[in-house]
Amino acid sequence: MKAEEGKNKDAIIKTELGKWLLDIGKYVATAVLIAGFFGNVDNAWIMLALGVVLTTLFVIFGIVLIKKS
């Protein structure tokens, strides 16, 4: 009985962490877009590239965690 509860808790934690990572990816993408439109950024391509990489990583890790649970 306790083993099943432990597996269930692990699955819930992985799912919630995956959802959290997806949200962080959305926040990073939103921040990059808003800063690109409204900010006077000297190295806009670096900011855009870093934003795309971070968003992609967060989304991939989030999806992997959700699928595993």
C-alpha angles and dihedrals in degrees: 000000000000092000090057091048091051092051091047091051091048091051091049092049092049091048093049092046089050091051090048091052090050089053092049089051090053091048092051091049091048093048092050092049094047093046090048094052100040105023129082096228119177096201100037094155092055091049091047093048093048090048092051092048094048093045091049093049094048093047094047093048091045093052092046091053093047092048093049094054 
